[in-house]
Amino acid sequence: MCRPRGKASSAFVGRRRRVTTPEPADGLRSDLSPVPVIATATITEAGAYRFRLRDPIDLRVSRVGGRSALGFLHELGHLLDHQIFYDRKTRSWASEVHPAFASWRDAAALLEKRVLPGGYSRQRYFQSVHEVWARSYAQTVLLRAEDRALNRRLEKLQSEDDAHIWPAGQFASVAVEVELVFERLGLRQLSLPLAA
């Protein structure tokens, strides 16, 4: 995956034809088309995943505020969630209904409810299943990254008690469940062996 740079980059992601299709053993298993990643200067949000029905439009990530890595990974989590499964009638995404996410949903339900400033509707959105998935996906990638700068960024956010990140001890079992989602789907996302 590429990091957002300049006006637009591409993250080579999209939807799988069938999870059970045998694929080569090396690399990410996918039939995803490129999705533009656009760097913005917005201060109202760290990023956005834009789509129309089943089709992704782009990922937008703000380069303002020092949260571009977290914002990119969060929006990538939304894209993966939406592309793994989307029901047009109910507008449900994979994190909410797909069986491969069931154990993750159980583990995530035990996480502390983090609170952001704002009203009821903002809190409701922040605690929604697809939002908790995107945050836990981003935190898992930061945690498992073989990039010390990303690891330090996560540690800094945790030390600041950032509302978008859970404490390390509380999150460990959820990180394993995030990894297992991709294992159950037959997708390879992380190069490291599953943490115990």
Helices and strands as residue ranges (DSSP letters): E 8-12, E 34-40, E 47-52, E 55-62, H 68-84, E 86-87, E 92-93, H 94-97, G 99-101, H 102-108, H 120-126, H 129-144, H 148-159, H 168-185
